[in-house]
Amino acid sequence: MRDTPLTKCVAINGSPHMEKGNTAIILEPFLAGMMKAGAEVKLFYAKKLNVEPCTGEMFCWRKTPGQCYIQDEMQDLYPKLKDAEILVLATPVYIPLPGEMQNLLNRLLPLIDPFLVTREGRTRARFREDVKIRKIALVATCGWWEMGNFDTVVRVAEELAKDASVDFAGAVLRPHAYKMRENTPKTEEILEAVKSAGHQLVKEGQVSTDLLEIISQPLVSEEELR
């Protein structure tokens, strides 16, 4: 028997290539590490979900607080999100996000309570009382060599955490991710570090800088990649 309840996690893979994409190469061991640490993980693919764009009517704040008027598959996802303690957002870098992922993020608005405060010169809200999410983590991949290519995507995840008044638990970033398809000692080291990062997130609530640096290490020189 378990002495403590499972940590519940919802992971959203926003890659249009879903389980066959480069993002899945990093996300899968990350979630495996979380499960090894005792988390209950539910994985969803943004492309598989029928999610309409937010229309900006703000009914979920004004007329029907906490309820989105759009009847699509987000209505099935909302209860699972409310019950999760950790939200993992996984995405490749587009400009900046794949369309399905952006739609899904916009549709998180009903989970936000418009109880507004000002912190460090910015207006912030918070998750509603029936939302258990306390941490948001990011797993992101890109094809380019430089880490600066992740800046906008990381900021999106960080801003969501700040707007919901929860912890941003770290960004697991893998540049030139397609090189991970090559079976080398370095790629094996990276995958082990990714698994350890998922485990650490559940056990310690954050991912260490040392692990993140191992995961993001170059697999080739910038000149060779170009």
Long-range contacts (C-beta under 8 A, 24 or more apart in sequence): 2-38, 4-38, 6-38, 6-39, 6-40, 7-34, 7-37, 7-38, 7-39, 7-40, 7-85, 7-86, 7-202, 8-39, 8-40, 8-42, 8-83, 8-84, 8-85, 8-86, 8-132, 9-34, 9-39, 9-40, 9-41, 9-42, 9-84, 9-85, 9-86, 9-87, 9-88, 9-202, 10-41, 10-42, 10-44, 10-80, 10-81, 10-84, 10-86, 10-87, 10-88, 11-41, 11-42, 11-43, 11-44, 11-87, 11-88, 11-89, 11-90, 12-44, 12-45, 12-46, 12-87, 12-88, 12-89, 12-90, 12-101, 12-104, 13-43, 13-44, 13-45, 13-46, 13-90, 13-91, 14-46, 14-47, 14-89, 14-90, 14-91, 14-92, 14-97, 14-98, 14-100, 14-101, 14-104, 15-45, 15-47, 15-90, 15-91, 15-92, 15-98, 16-47, 16-98, 16-100, 18-45, 18-47, 18-48, 19-45, 21-92, 21-141, 22-92, 22-141, 22-143, 22-174, 22-177, 22-178, 22-180, 22-181, 23-90, 23-91, 23-92, 23-139, 23-140, 23-141, 23-177, 25-141, 25-174, 25-177, 25-180, 25-181, 26-90, 26-139, 26-141, 26-172, 26-174, 26-177, 26-180, 26-194, 26-215, 27-88, 27-90, 27-139, 29-191, 29-192, 29-194, 29-195, 29-198, 30-88, 30-90, 30-139, 30-172, 30-194, 30-195, 30-197, 30-198, 31-88, 31-198, 32-195, 32-198, 33-194, 33-195, 33-196, 33-197, 33-198, 33-199, 33-200, 33-201, 33-202, 34-86, 34-88, 34-198, 34-199, 34-201, 34-202, 35-198, 36-195, 36-198, 36-199, 37-198, 37-199, 37-200, 37-201, 37-202, 37-203, 38-202, 39-86, 39-202, 42-80, 42-84, 44-77, 46-98, 46-100, 46-101, 46-103, 46-104, 47-98, 47-100, 49-73, 49-74, 49-77, 49-100, 49-104, 51-100, 51-103, 51-104, 51-107, 52-103, 52-107, 53-103, 53-106, 54-103, 54-106, 54-107, 54-109, 58-109, 60-109, 60-110, 61-109, 61-112, 61-114, 66-110, 66-111, 66-113, 66-128, 66-130, 67-110, 68-107, 68-109, 68-110, 70-107, 74-104, 74-107, 78-110, 78-111, 81-108, 81-111, 81-131, 81-133, 82-111, 82-130, 82-131, 82-132, 82-133, 83-132, 84-132, 84-133, 85-132, 85-133, 85-134, 85-135, 86-133, 86-134, 86-135, 86-136, 86-137, 86-169, 86-201, 86-202, 87-133, 87-135, 87-136, 87-137, 88-136, 88-137, 88-138, 88-139, 89-136, 89-137, 89-138, 89-139, 89-157, 89-160, 90-138, 90-139, 90-140, 91-138, 91-139, 91-140, 91-141, 91-153, 92-140, 92-141, 92-142, 92-143, 92-177, 93-140, 93-141, 93-142, 93-143, 93-144, 93-149, 93-150, 93-152, 93-153, 96-152, 96-153, 96-156, 97-153, 97-156, 105-156, 105-160, 108-160, 111-164, 112-163, 112-164, 119-162, 122-162, 124-162, 124-163, 124-165, 125-163, 125-164, 125-165, 126-164, 126-165, 127-164, 127-165, 127-166, 133-164, 133-166, 134-166, 134-167, 135-161, 135-166, 135-167, 135-168, 135-169, 135-201, 135-205, 136-160, 136-161, 136-164, 136-166, 136-167, 136-168, 136-169, 137-168, 137-169, 137-170, 137-171, 137-172, 137-201, 137-207, 138-168, 138-170, 138-171, 138-172, 138-173, 139-171, 139-172, 140-171, 140-172, 140-173, 140-174, 141-173, 141-174, 141-175, 141-177, 142-173, 142-174, 142-175, 142-176, 142-177, 143-176, 143-177, 143-178, 144-175, 144-176, 145-175, 145-176, 145-218, 145-220, 145-222, 145-225, 145-226, 146-175, 146-222, 147-173, 147-175, 147-216, 149-175, 150-175, 167-205, 167-206, 169-201, 169-205, 169-206, 169-207, 170-197, 170-201, 170-206, 170-207, 170-212, 171-212, 172-197, 172-207, 172-212, 172-215, 173-212, 173-215, 173-216, 174-215, 174-216, 175-216, 175-218, 176-218, 176-219, 176-220, 176-225, 179-219, 179-220, 180-219, 182-219, 184-219, 186-217, 186-219, 187-219, 189-214, 190-214, 190-215, 190-217
